[in-house]
Amino acid sequence: MSGASVQPVFRLLPLACACMLANSVFAQEHRHSDEHNHHVGAEPLLGETVEIKAAVGTDTFSKDVDTQYLSRTLAQDLQDSFKLDPSIQVGTGSRNGQKIFLRGVEDLHLNIQIDGARQGANVFHHQARVQIDPFLMKQVRVFTGPAQADAGPGALGGSVQFQTVDAQDLLQGKLFGARLGAQYESASDFIGGIAAAYGQVNEHMGILAYTRTNTNNEVRAGGGDSMVSTDGEHNNYLFKGSLLDYEGHSLRISTSRSLDYGGALRANYPWQTNQGTIRGGDKQRISNESHTLNYQFKPDSQPGVDMGVDLYTGEVGLKRFLPSGTTEWVTESRGFNLHNTSRFDTGNIGHALTYGVDYYRDEGISRSQNVTLTEHGSNTGLYIQNRMNLGAFRLSGGIRHDRYTTYYADQYKASGDEWSPNISGEWDLLTGDNQLTLFAGYGQSIRGGRLNQAGWLNKYTPDFVLGNNGKLDPESATQYEWGARWHTLDMFMDGDHAGFDISFYKTRIDDYLVTNGEGPTGVTDRIYNADGDVTSRGFDVRAHWGTQSLLMNLAYSHNSFRGYDGLPGDTTGASARVGVSTGDRLVLDTLWQVRPDLSLGYTLTAVERLTDVRPGRPEKPGYVVHDLQLQWQPQAASGQLELTLALENLFDKRYAEHSTVRVINNDGSELASWEAGRNLRLGLDWRF
């Protein structure tokens, strides 16, 4: 890493040092200690406190999102869900245009799953890429480092796994429960409501039914002006049955649907542009439907059997209602993951050997005026991963084999197969109340020919050329990560805990797949592998300090991203589908449990000015934003009633995320989709 690339770090370090001196440090679940789970639980907004503890054998490079934060901030969308993690940014604009950037790499190059169902439909640019409801999330786990063999296909830049709540999580020992909730936001006159019912049919089986609806007007940016085409309506539905721990068997079956009405066709585009104004008149509906089955068999008497299967099918569609008729772009997906983990010992070494097969098939469909165009692709993966415990050492190694086939425009074939190895390890230098662990890892992953955007299937030309003489190489990633974790008890007083970790990383993506066709008049005359590499490198710093009633968090991320042309990642043109360069980011979060029925929170987000930009592009301004939160459960209501208040962007700062699309005017000025200004969020929940 060059000295020039590290320099921006030191402009934010005074703030970080001041926070550290105030004992304001970041809370992270330590692999070897769960002592702070008992005073600040992870709580899905739907129900009572549900604690999420690190599972035995958790991979070196995984970390969990603080789901309790989603509750106290009344999280509504993808951007809200990752606000505490500076290594993850969400490109914004209208809600239906949000997409994830993990260490600069955009989500088409990640493996994203909800209850085992692979996400990431390529419908049209960023539209409907990942649709989640934070109210339903029990656990959100992020894998940032080298991909394990059982992480699934296409994890070029990492993985994100969402897990929804079961009825049993919400019942807390009761036979039946329900919840009614209402939410309001001042920045967009947002009004929303939730209704949920959950019950236990018998000792092992529970049923959950959930619906949520909300509407909002145009979002008011910092400074007072409204942003055109940010109004809309959003509805979510979930029905889930869960049979748990029945003679070693567990079965979860769920069906979900989300509907989003409104917004511009290019939802993350600045509305002031001519194209943005035209798109502002579009009427459209985005739908996401998913059906999943998760089965596990883990008998107590057979350590060699921990078998599971995940089956899913889903459809994501964007439908435009135009004077000339309707146009619909759809991605249909289905797949499975069949696996088993055998646990055994060889001498003093404990093994957790996971092996299995996964498969998916995606189809892109374009329907317009009685014309239907399609293309499809599939991938079959075989994998084996052995996680070994050698006392002070833990070692994990594995390999997967992927065979893929893609038919572009239903006729141009790309196929092949590749092997992807990985190895990582941890070493406990110190144990007990004062712990120090070193870790490092290396891994490879590939993705075969991915589909074109469904909205671009009508752009193929008669003289289309596939790759080099009809051959496409798979995109392949090489990932490195190394660092250290430290954790201690009774640092400043009896009963407190503190920790610190730092990770250095580098990801290189070779043979990036380039698809021509950008712009309203663009054509797809070629799909080919780029000559240059895509690279993401940098470091993350995380720390925490807490007591029985106070938890302080600090996280800092520095990332340098380069596209296949060797230039910083941008948010317009062809590079917009690769990744994005962003300024250094620091997040400070504090939660104070004033008394059992009252908690107060404060979050500071500071982003460094980005000077590392492409030639001819202006620098991206830095910004600092302050948020406050309050949650109160009146004692007279016996814990059944909860009031949540959150005040975001306290000082009405006018700013845009660095991952948001920006457009340069002829006079050199720049336009962007601004974030919401001062925003009061209110939530009232009645559980009975």
C-alpha positions as MATLAB code, in Angstrom:
seq = 'MSGASVQPVFRLLPLACACMLANSVFAQEHRHSDEHNHHVGAEPLLGETVEIKAAVGTDTFSKDVDTQYLSRTLAQDLQDSFKLDPSIQVGTGSRNGQKIFLRGVEDLHLNIQIDGARQGANVFHHQARVQIDPFLMKQVRVFTGPAQADAGPGALGGSVQFQTVDAQDLLQGKLFGARLGAQYESASDFIGGIAAAYGQVNEHMGILAYTRTNTNNEVRAGGGDSMVSTDGEHNNYLFKGSLLDYEGHSLRISTSRSLDYGGALRANYPWQTNQGTIRGGDKQRISNESHTLNYQFKPDSQPGVDMGVDLYTGEVGLKRFLPSGTTEWVTESRGFNLHNTSRFDTGNIGHALTYGVDYYRDEGISRSQNVTLTEHGSNTGLYIQNRMNLGAFRLSGGIRHDRYTTYYADQYKASGDEWSPNISGEWDLLTGDNQLTLFAGYGQSIRGGRLNQAGWLNKYTPDFVLGNNGKLDPESATQYEWGARWHTLDMFMDGDHAGFDISFYKTRIDDYLVTNGEGPTGVTDRIYNADGDVTSRGFDVRAHWGTQSLLMNLAYSHNSFRGYDGLPGDTTGASARVGVSTGDRLVLDTLWQVRPDLSLGYTLTAVERLTDVRPGRPEKPGYVVHDLQLQWQPQAASGQLELTLALENLFDKRYAEHSTVRVINNDGSELASWEAGRNLRLGLDWRF';
ca = [
       0.000    0.000    0.000;
       1.578    3.302   -1.018;
       2.110    6.175    1.382;
      -0.124    8.414   -0.727;
      -3.018    6.003   -0.419;
      -2.723    5.938    3.372;
      -2.488    9.717    3.895;
      -6.278   10.407    4.024;
      -6.433    8.158    7.080;
      -4.523   10.629    9.222;
      -7.015   13.444    8.624;
      -9.687   11.393   10.408;
      -7.390    9.921   13.065;
      -7.678   12.908   15.473;
     -11.416   12.303   15.668;
     -10.843    8.573   16.144;
      -8.293    9.194   18.892;
     -10.628   11.587   20.694;
     -13.343    8.953   20.575;
     -10.971    6.310   21.905;
      -9.847    8.546   24.754;
     -13.503    8.913   25.690;
     -13.725    5.121   25.735;
     -16.025    5.297   22.723;
     -15.154    2.089   21.012;
     -16.821   -0.355   18.689;
     -18.691   -3.445   19.907;
     -17.995   -6.608   17.949;
     -18.828  -10.200   18.886;
     -15.501  -11.813   19.795;
     -15.098  -15.385   18.684;
     -13.932  -16.575   22.092;
     -16.065  -14.424   24.431;
     -19.803  -13.803   24.615;
     -19.908  -12.014   27.946;
     -21.581   -8.878   26.599;
     -24.539  -10.720   25.093;
     -26.299  -10.676   28.460;
     -26.638   -6.910   28.702;
     -27.232   -5.754   25.141;
     -29.166   -8.307   23.117;
     -29.676   -8.420   19.373;
     -33.380   -7.854   18.855;
     -35.425   -8.137   15.684;
     -38.018   -5.386   15.639;
     -40.853   -7.873   15.450;
     -40.511   -9.331   18.905;
     -38.905   -9.636   22.292;
     -35.143   -9.721   22.773;
     -33.549  -12.470   20.690;
     -29.837  -12.869   21.386;
     -27.577  -13.709   18.460;
     -24.343  -15.364   19.583;
     -21.429  -16.390   17.399;
     -21.827  -20.021   16.393;
     -19.134  -22.560   17.209;
     -16.787  -22.788   14.252;
     -17.689  -19.335   12.931;
     -15.447  -18.514    9.989;
     -12.505  -16.194   10.575;
     -13.773  -13.426    8.329;
     -17.460  -13.313    9.268;
     -19.193  -10.715   11.414;
     -22.785  -10.047   12.375;
     -24.764   -6.867   11.836;
     -26.174   -5.432   15.080;
     -29.864   -6.238   14.570;
     -30.738   -4.384   17.774;
     -29.626   -1.212   15.968;
     -32.273   -1.889   13.310;
     -34.874   -1.777   16.066;
     -33.819    1.452   17.748;
     -33.474    3.329   14.434;
     -36.721    2.025   12.875;
     -34.685    0.760    9.907;
     -36.718    0.802    6.706;
     -34.434   -0.269    3.872;
     -31.103   -1.667    2.736;
     -29.172    1.499    3.536;
     -30.424    1.584    7.135;
     -29.389   -2.044    7.648;
     -25.644   -1.457    7.173;
     -25.269    1.995    8.663;
     -22.882    0.880   11.430;
     -20.446   -0.931    9.135;
     -18.185    1.537    7.277;
     -16.867   -1.188    4.958;
     -20.385   -1.548    3.485;
     -22.054    1.311    1.664;
     -25.376    1.379   -0.117;
     -25.838    3.346   -3.325;
     -28.929    5.454   -2.887;
     -31.611    7.566   -4.474;
     -35.090    6.068   -4.326;
     -35.400    2.960   -2.179;
     -35.957    0.723   -5.209;
     -32.554    1.747   -6.585;
     -30.369    0.822   -3.615;
     -27.500   -1.617   -4.008;
     -24.712   -2.885   -1.759;
     -21.018   -2.059   -2.112;
     -18.793   -4.273    0.057;
     -15.299   -2.786    0.282;
     -16.048   -0.977   -2.960;
     -17.228   -4.074   -4.871;
     -20.844   -3.872   -6.025;
     -23.362   -6.558   -5.147;
     -23.525   -8.277   -8.549;
     -20.079   -9.624   -7.607;
     -21.171  -10.891   -4.176;
     -23.049  -13.979   -3.028;
     -26.167  -12.659   -1.257;
     -28.734  -15.000    0.306;
     -31.992  -14.635    2.219;
     -32.869  -17.835    4.093;
     -30.574  -19.728    1.728;
     -32.137  -18.277   -1.434;
     -29.601  -16.649   -3.712;
     -30.332  -12.967   -4.488;
     -29.059  -10.427   -6.976;
     -31.411  -10.374   -9.938;
     -29.990   -8.512  -12.949;
     -33.232   -6.906  -14.105;
     -32.218   -3.371  -15.072;
     -29.090   -1.693  -13.742;
     -29.508   -1.440   -9.956;
     -33.291   -1.834   -9.835;
     -34.689   -4.472   -7.442;
     -31.245   -5.983   -6.929;
     -31.710   -6.914   -3.267;
     -35.050   -6.406   -1.510;
     -35.150   -6.931    2.272;
     -37.406   -5.957    5.152;
     -35.275   -5.055    8.212;
     -38.291   -5.668   10.460;
     -37.956   -9.406    9.722;
     -34.213   -9.880   10.110;
     -33.076  -12.167   12.936;
     -29.484  -12.339   11.763;
     -27.392  -10.627    9.093;
     -23.953  -12.144    8.631;
     -21.287  -10.582    6.398;
     -18.312  -12.571    5.036;
     -15.622  -10.140    3.926;
     -12.499  -12.231    3.430;
     -11.442  -15.196    1.288;
     -14.500  -17.208    0.292;
     -14.917  -20.585    1.967;
     -15.769  -23.454   -0.367;
     -19.279  -23.778    1.089;
     -20.039  -20.046    0.799;
     -21.724  -20.624   -2.551;
     -20.945  -19.621   -6.142;
     -19.908  -16.181   -7.334;
     -18.537  -14.791   -4.049;
     -15.947  -12.668   -5.845;
     -15.986   -9.836   -3.306;
     -17.598  -11.547   -0.318;
     -20.979  -12.791    0.889;
     -23.987  -11.507    2.829;
     -26.456  -13.911    4.462;
     -29.825  -12.726    5.816;
     -31.921  -14.926    8.113;
     -35.546  -14.126    8.928;
     -37.221  -14.706   12.291;
     -39.248  -17.818   13.161;
     -42.484  -17.776   15.112;
     -40.620  -19.419   18.017;
     -38.220  -16.457   18.220;
     -41.139  -14.124   18.796;
     -43.306  -16.246   21.074;
     -40.738  -16.402   23.894;
     -42.490  -19.407   25.437;
     -46.068  -18.239   24.765;
     -48.553  -20.192   22.650;
     -49.824  -17.211   20.677;
     -48.734  -13.665   20.040;
     -49.432  -10.723   17.772;
     -48.085   -7.321   17.019;
     -49.503   -4.101   15.608;
     -47.158   -1.262   14.725;
     -47.214    2.175   13.146;
     -44.317    4.301   11.856;
     -43.912    7.881   10.664;
     -41.047    9.848    9.088;
     -41.054   13.626    8.710;
     -38.590   13.955    5.790;
     -40.990   12.261    3.360;
     -44.329   12.209    5.226;
     -43.777    8.473    5.432;
     -46.655    6.548    7.034;
     -46.398    2.801    7.600;
     -48.066   -0.014    9.438;
     -47.282   -3.586   10.489;
     -49.522   -6.476   11.468;
     -48.154   -9.852   12.543;
     -49.596  -12.958   14.172;
     -47.582  -15.953   15.362;
     -48.501  -19.089   17.203;
     -47.262  -22.495   18.305;
     -49.336  -25.386   16.949;
     -47.558  -27.876   19.213;
     -44.298  -28.200   21.109;
     -42.200  -28.038   17.942;
     -44.232  -26.271   15.238;
     -44.820  -22.549   14.861;
     -46.523  -20.361   12.245;
     -45.845  -16.709   11.430;
     -47.989  -14.427    9.233;
     -46.760  -10.899    8.568;
     -47.758   -7.911    6.450;
     -46.364   -4.417    6.187;
     -47.403   -1.447    4.067;
     -46.174    2.131    3.799;
     -46.420    5.170    1.568;
     -44.290    8.298    1.309;
     -44.185   11.608   -0.521;
     -41.072   13.041   -2.154;
     -38.044   13.059    0.146;
     -36.890   16.433    1.488;
     -33.104   16.806    1.199;
     -30.917   18.769    3.598;
     -31.604   22.450    3.053;
     -35.270   22.024    2.190;
     -35.872   21.119   -1.482;
     -37.741   17.943   -2.455;
     -36.386   15.262   -4.778;
     -38.651   14.354   -7.658;
     -39.712   10.717   -8.125;
     -38.733    9.589   -4.637;
     -42.356    9.095   -3.576;
     -44.034    5.697   -3.704;
     -45.699    2.795   -1.965;
     -44.172   -0.391   -0.606;
     -45.834   -3.600    0.622;
     -44.280   -6.715    2.196;
     -45.806  -10.113    2.979;
     -44.394  -13.216    4.660;
     -45.898  -16.545    5.669;
     -43.529  -18.957    7.423;
     -43.949  -22.319    9.096;
     -41.172  -23.737   11.269;
     -40.871  -27.227   12.745;
     -37.858  -27.131   15.074;
     -35.895  -29.769   16.992;
     -38.282  -32.664   16.393;
     -36.179  -35.802   17.030;
     -33.249  -34.105   15.301;
     -35.327  -32.712   12.426;
     -35.944  -29.042   11.670;
     -37.980  -27.756    8.736;
     -38.727  -24.185    7.660;
     -41.042  -23.349    4.767;
     -41.708  -19.745    3.782;
     -43.218  -17.686    1.018;
     -42.676  -13.949    0.718;
     -43.553  -11.121   -1.612;
     -42.717   -7.452   -1.844;
     -44.289   -4.857   -4.121;
     -42.878   -1.398   -4.780;
     -44.815    1.247   -6.703;
     -43.388    4.534   -7.951;
     -39.917    5.938   -8.405;
     -38.012    6.689  -11.572;
     -36.741    4.000  -13.937;
     -33.176    4.947  -13.007;
     -33.989    5.329   -9.334;
     -30.513    6.367   -8.203;
     -30.067    8.976  -10.960;
     -30.209   12.717  -10.128;
     -33.707   13.846  -11.038;
     -32.571   17.263  -12.358;
     -31.087   15.769  -15.536;
     -33.237   15.667  -18.666;
     -33.374   11.895  -18.570;
     -34.209   12.006  -14.885;
     -37.100   14.404  -15.521;
     -38.482   12.169  -18.266;
     -38.117    9.097  -16.091;
     -39.854   10.961  -13.299;
     -43.105   10.507  -15.221;
     -42.768    6.742  -15.466;
     -45.260    4.525  -13.705;
     -43.723    1.256  -12.639;
     -44.048   -1.674  -10.260;
     -41.219   -3.762   -8.872;
     -42.126   -7.173   -7.472;
     -40.045   -9.766   -5.665;
     -41.504  -13.181   -4.888;
     -39.622  -15.999   -3.172;
     -40.406  -19.507   -1.905;
     -37.899  -21.355    0.284;
     -37.590  -24.686    2.062;
     -34.835  -25.277    4.628;
     -34.419  -28.737    6.139;
     -31.866  -29.918    8.700;
     -31.299  -33.317   10.291;
     -28.907  -33.335   13.251;
     -29.381  -36.322   15.569;
     -27.716  -36.003   18.969;
     -26.233  -39.500   18.860;
     -24.573  -39.198   15.433;
     -21.813  -36.541   15.243;
     -21.147  -37.573   11.657;
     -24.577  -36.367   10.552;
     -25.562  -32.715   10.306;
     -27.373  -32.725    7.004;
     -29.198  -29.844    5.418;
     -30.909  -28.882    2.199;
     -32.012  -25.457    1.016;
     -34.450  -25.277   -1.895;
     -35.689  -22.032   -3.403;
     -37.429  -20.456   -6.335;
     -37.965  -16.781   -6.952;
     -38.939  -14.118   -9.437;
     -37.982  -10.447   -9.562;
     -39.755   -8.240  -12.066;
     -39.960   -4.615  -13.144;
     -43.102   -3.634  -15.028;
     -43.479   -0.241  -16.720;
     -46.884    1.172  -17.588;
     -46.441    3.418  -20.622;
     -48.925    5.082  -23.028;
     -47.703    2.691  -25.726;
     -48.347   -0.357  -23.526;
     -46.539   -2.293  -20.846;
     -42.939   -3.454  -20.753;
     -41.797   -6.102  -18.280;
     -38.300   -7.285  -17.383;
     -37.979  -10.377  -15.207;
     -35.312  -12.567  -13.664;
     -36.450  -16.031  -12.587;
     -34.208  -18.071  -10.277;
     -34.250  -21.482   -8.710;
     -31.661  -23.591   -6.966;
     -30.638  -25.811   -4.095;
     -27.801  -26.507   -1.679;
     -27.417  -30.049   -0.290;
     -24.748  -30.449    2.371;
     -23.587  -32.416    5.410;
     -21.124  -31.683    8.203;
     -19.319  -34.574    9.888;
     -17.692  -33.847   13.246;
     -14.899  -36.153   14.457;
     -11.519  -36.144   16.163;
      -8.128  -37.391   15.004;
      -5.903  -37.361   18.044;
      -6.093  -33.886   19.593;
      -7.506  -32.308   16.442;
     -11.232  -31.677   16.156;
     -12.718  -31.625   12.643;
     -15.913  -30.189   11.178;
     -15.880  -31.504    7.617;
     -18.545  -29.946    5.376;
     -19.212  -31.276    1.886;
     -22.030  -30.859   -0.579;
     -23.383  -29.701   -3.905;
     -25.159  -26.499   -4.880;
     -26.945  -25.504   -8.062;
     -28.773  -22.524   -9.495;
     -30.435  -21.594  -12.755;
     -31.273  -17.987  -13.695;
     -33.353  -16.847  -16.634;
     -33.687  -13.291  -17.908;
     -36.922  -12.385  -19.690;
     -37.994   -9.260  -21.572;
     -41.665   -8.884  -22.560;
     -42.807   -5.942  -24.640;
     -45.697   -5.616  -27.110;
     -46.095   -9.362  -27.715;
     -42.338   -9.851  -28.110;
     -40.566  -12.092  -25.574;
     -36.785  -12.364  -25.387;
     -34.921  -14.724  -23.033;
     -31.484  -15.949  -22.005;
     -30.426  -18.267  -19.207;
     -27.460  -19.554  -17.257;
     -26.717  -22.212  -14.649;
     -23.967  -23.285  -12.274;
     -23.306  -26.551  -10.450;
     -20.805  -26.553   -7.604;
     -19.189  -29.384   -5.631;
     -17.354  -28.409   -2.461;
     -15.563  -29.645    0.623;
     -14.364  -27.544    3.573;
     -12.603  -28.814    6.697;
     -12.560  -26.609    9.805;
     -10.020  -27.921   12.320;
      -9.503  -27.038   15.968;
      -5.994  -27.604   17.280;
      -6.378  -25.861   20.631;
      -4.649  -22.507   20.260;
      -4.723  -22.955   16.489;
      -7.714  -23.162   14.169;
      -7.240  -24.021   10.530;
      -9.765  -24.062    7.713;
      -9.152  -25.265    4.189;
     -11.250  -26.370    1.276;
     -11.856  -26.464   -2.441;
     -14.850  -26.169   -4.720;
     -15.422  -27.050   -8.357;
     -17.881  -25.017  -10.454;
     -19.262  -25.994  -13.850;
     -21.250  -23.252  -15.576;
     -23.172  -22.681  -18.805;
     -24.755  -19.474  -20.115;
     -26.771  -18.922  -23.280;
     -26.802  -15.247  -24.220;
     -29.838  -14.229  -26.262;
     -30.668  -17.961  -26.210;
     -27.961  -18.767  -28.746;
     -24.435  -17.597  -27.816;
     -22.964  -20.159  -25.429;
     -20.318  -19.633  -22.753;
     -19.361  -22.638  -20.618;
     -16.509  -24.086  -18.625;
     -15.387  -25.309  -15.226;
     -12.869  -24.163  -12.605;
     -11.392  -25.164   -9.233;
     -11.246  -22.663   -6.340;
      -9.092  -23.437   -3.249;
      -8.943  -21.574    0.061;
      -7.042  -21.728    3.335;
      -7.186  -19.626    6.495;
      -6.092  -19.861   10.100;
      -6.198  -18.316   13.566;
      -3.623  -18.429   16.369;
      -4.451  -17.511   19.966;
      -1.353  -15.882   21.421;
      -3.185  -14.997   24.651;
      -6.245  -16.659   26.195;
      -8.426  -16.176   29.246;
      -9.623  -12.729   30.323;
      -6.982  -11.077   28.126;
      -7.080  -12.516   24.600;
      -5.007  -11.880   21.485;
      -5.561  -13.701   18.176;
      -3.718  -13.422   14.866;
      -5.459  -14.498   11.666;
      -4.760  -14.735    7.949;
      -6.358  -16.260    4.870;
      -6.120  -16.789    1.133;
      -8.837  -17.870   -1.246;
     -10.032  -18.012   -4.829;
     -13.534  -17.892   -6.273;
     -15.053  -17.750   -9.743;
     -18.249  -16.788  -11.478;
     -19.174  -18.175  -14.869;
     -20.810  -16.143  -17.596;
     -23.433  -14.006  -15.862;
     -26.610  -12.903  -17.600;
     -27.064   -9.585  -19.310;
     -29.616   -7.199  -17.830;
     -33.116   -8.340  -18.734;
     -33.836   -4.750  -19.803;
     -31.029   -4.958  -22.377;
     -32.100   -8.139  -24.178;
     -33.450   -6.062  -27.053;
     -30.049   -4.408  -27.550;
     -28.249   -7.356  -29.193;
     -27.127   -6.573  -32.752;
     -26.939   -8.947  -35.764;
     -23.130   -8.634  -35.752;
     -22.832   -9.492  -32.044;
     -19.487  -11.021  -31.001;
     -19.030  -13.162  -27.896;
     -15.646  -12.842  -26.200;
     -12.499  -13.787  -28.067;
     -13.437  -16.071  -30.980;
     -16.621  -17.107  -29.188;
     -14.915  -17.914  -25.872;
     -15.432  -16.194  -22.525;
     -13.283  -16.882  -19.490;
     -14.989  -16.947  -16.092;
     -14.489  -13.995  -13.794;
     -12.114  -15.072  -11.027;
     -11.158  -13.464   -7.736;
      -8.103  -13.864   -5.534;
      -8.546  -12.633   -1.966;
      -6.070  -12.061    0.861;
      -6.806  -10.903    4.387;
      -4.784  -10.808    7.601;
      -4.910   -9.039   10.947;
      -5.296   -9.310   14.701;
      -8.047   -9.284   17.377;
      -7.656   -8.320   21.033;
     -10.214   -8.617   23.805;
     -10.062   -8.048   27.552;
     -12.250   -7.986   30.666;
     -12.172   -5.561   33.629;
     -10.142   -2.991   31.728;
     -11.241    0.184   33.516;
     -13.641   -1.233   36.099;
     -15.028   -4.529   37.315;
     -17.414   -6.045   34.776;
     -16.465   -3.978   31.736;
     -15.120   -5.429   28.495;
     -13.102   -3.989   25.611;
     -11.740   -5.135   22.309;
      -9.936   -4.059   19.172;
      -9.271   -5.638   15.813;
      -7.638   -4.593   12.577;
      -7.867   -6.300    9.176;
      -5.791   -5.682    6.068;
      -7.106   -7.037    2.790;
      -6.681   -7.190   -0.965;
      -9.107   -8.523   -3.576;
      -8.224   -8.874   -7.258;
     -10.873   -9.774   -9.867;
      -9.502  -11.019  -13.200;
     -11.318  -11.329  -16.549;
     -14.109   -8.972  -15.539;
     -17.076   -9.402  -17.889;
     -17.773   -6.242  -19.903;
     -21.185   -5.826  -21.588;
     -21.645   -3.016  -24.105;
     -24.937   -1.149  -24.274;
     -24.763    1.808  -21.894;
     -27.243    4.640  -22.518;
     -30.702    4.880  -24.112;
     -29.284    4.470  -27.639;
     -26.507    2.012  -26.756;
     -26.308   -1.430  -28.381;
     -24.886   -4.734  -27.181;
     -22.572   -5.763  -29.998;
     -20.030   -7.503  -27.777;
     -19.564   -9.209  -24.400;
     -15.924   -9.797  -23.515;
     -13.329  -10.174  -20.748;
     -11.548   -6.980  -19.737;
      -7.756   -6.939  -20.092;
      -7.126   -5.220  -16.756;
      -7.857   -6.337  -13.202;
     -10.366   -4.946  -10.722;
      -8.730   -4.388   -7.324;
      -9.952   -3.500   -3.853;
      -7.453   -3.046   -1.029;
      -7.386   -1.350    2.336;
      -7.932   -1.938    6.037;
     -10.730   -1.905    8.624;
     -10.387   -0.996   12.301;
     -13.023   -1.988   14.875;
     -13.074   -1.595   18.643;
     -15.500   -1.660   21.548;
     -15.918   -0.882   25.219;
     -18.952   -1.656   27.335;
     -20.435   -2.208   30.751;
     -23.743   -3.622   31.978;
     -25.557   -0.466   30.855;
     -23.299    1.264   28.324;
     -21.980    0.090   24.975;
     -19.714    2.250   22.814;
     -18.746    1.410   19.235;
     -16.100    2.665   16.840;
     -15.440    1.466   13.288;
     -13.136    2.876   10.626;
     -12.585    1.832    7.011;
     -10.040    2.847    4.393;
     -10.453    1.434    0.889;
      -8.722    2.000   -2.434;
     -10.691    0.707   -5.422;
      -9.588    0.444   -9.049;
     -11.646   -0.655  -12.054;
     -10.367   -2.799  -14.896;
      -9.103    0.373  -16.616;
      -6.803    1.087  -13.661;
      -8.803    4.176  -12.617;
     -10.802    4.828   -9.439;
     -14.325    3.401   -9.448;
     -17.049    5.811  -10.502;
     -20.848    5.790  -10.362;
     -21.610    6.572  -14.020;
     -20.859    4.859  -17.310;
     -19.540    1.306  -17.627;
     -17.560    1.547  -14.372;
     -20.810    1.975  -12.401;
     -21.412   -1.782  -12.617;
     -17.968   -2.683  -11.239;
     -17.562   -0.839   -7.968;
     -17.043    2.579   -6.422;
     -14.320    4.629   -4.772;
     -15.298    6.260   -1.487;
     -13.672    8.429    1.132;
     -12.448    7.046    4.436;
     -15.396    6.395    6.739;
     -15.712    6.462   10.535;
     -18.796    5.428   12.510;
     -19.199    6.039   16.238;
     -22.219    4.531   17.983;
     -23.222    4.675   21.650;
     -26.083    2.900   23.416;
     -26.980    3.700   27.029;
     -29.511    1.569   28.908;
     -30.708    4.302   31.266;
     -33.080    1.929   33.059;
     -34.700   -1.370   32.114;
     -37.519    0.389   30.257;
     -35.521    3.245   28.644;
     -32.503    3.341   26.293;
     -30.776    6.237   24.534;
     -28.538    6.048   21.482;
     -26.245    8.314   19.487;
     -24.578    7.662   16.109;
     -21.961    9.793   14.353;
     -20.971    9.146   10.738;
     -17.922   10.983    9.351;
     -16.792   10.562    5.732;
     -13.504   11.978    4.441;
     -13.456   14.072    1.264;
     -12.588   11.838   -1.708;
      -9.704   13.195   -3.758;
      -8.947    9.878   -5.475;
     -11.216   10.403   -8.511;
     -11.119    9.737  -12.232;
      -9.563   12.381  -14.510;
     -12.039   15.176  -15.231;
     -14.315   14.284  -12.326;
     -14.707   16.628   -9.344;
     -13.758   15.504   -5.870;
     -16.536   14.164   -3.635;
     -17.127   16.344   -0.544;
     -16.847   14.844    2.912;
     -19.551   15.182    5.547;
     -20.429   14.527    9.190;
     -23.933   13.431   10.247;
     -25.378   13.028   13.768;
     -28.315   10.756   14.722;
     -30.167   10.287   18.038;
     -32.404    7.415   19.188;
     -34.721    6.714   22.134;
     -36.694    3.585   23.036;
     -39.178    3.419   25.903;
     -41.338    0.578   27.202;
     -43.806    2.001   29.761;
     -43.845   -0.154   32.882;
     -47.615    0.279   33.166;
     -47.986   -1.559   29.836;
     -46.145   -4.644   31.180;
     -43.661   -4.603   28.317;
     -46.372   -4.878   25.657;
     -46.026   -1.301   24.403;
     -42.869    0.256   22.955;
     -42.264    3.795   21.718;
     -39.273    4.461   19.462;
     -38.057    7.912   18.479;
     -35.113    8.562   16.162;
     -33.846   11.916   14.915;
     -31.587   11.498   11.885;
     -29.318   14.137   10.363;
     -29.767   16.335   13.412;
     -28.265   19.470   11.819;
     -30.026   19.087    8.443;
     -26.771   18.461    6.568;
     -27.013   18.530    2.765;
     -24.901   15.642    1.507;
     -24.773   12.706   -0.884;
     -23.279    9.260   -0.314;
     -20.074    8.700   -2.287;
     -21.690    5.580   -3.750;
     -24.547    7.626   -5.245;
     -24.662    8.439   -8.979;
     -23.388   11.927   -9.806;
     -23.782   13.799  -13.101;
     -21.621   16.685  -14.375;
     -23.379   19.618  -16.080;
     -21.911   21.427  -19.093;
     -20.740   24.224  -16.777;
     -18.789   21.730  -14.676;
     -21.191   21.663  -11.743;
     -22.262   18.331  -10.358;
     -25.673   16.893   -9.538;
     -26.393   14.048   -7.130;
     -29.217   12.275   -5.346;
     -29.096   13.887   -1.926;
     -29.760   12.056    1.302;
     -32.735   12.989    3.471;
     -32.394   16.107    5.615;
     -33.411   16.293    9.254;
     -35.751   13.351    9.691;
     -37.861   12.525   12.730;
     -38.831    8.866   12.918;
     -41.600    7.716   15.252;
     -42.647    4.147   15.910;
     -45.369    2.747   18.161;
     -45.564   -1.015   18.722;
     -48.116   -3.040   20.650;
     -47.286   -6.677   21.332;
     -49.874   -8.927   22.926;
];
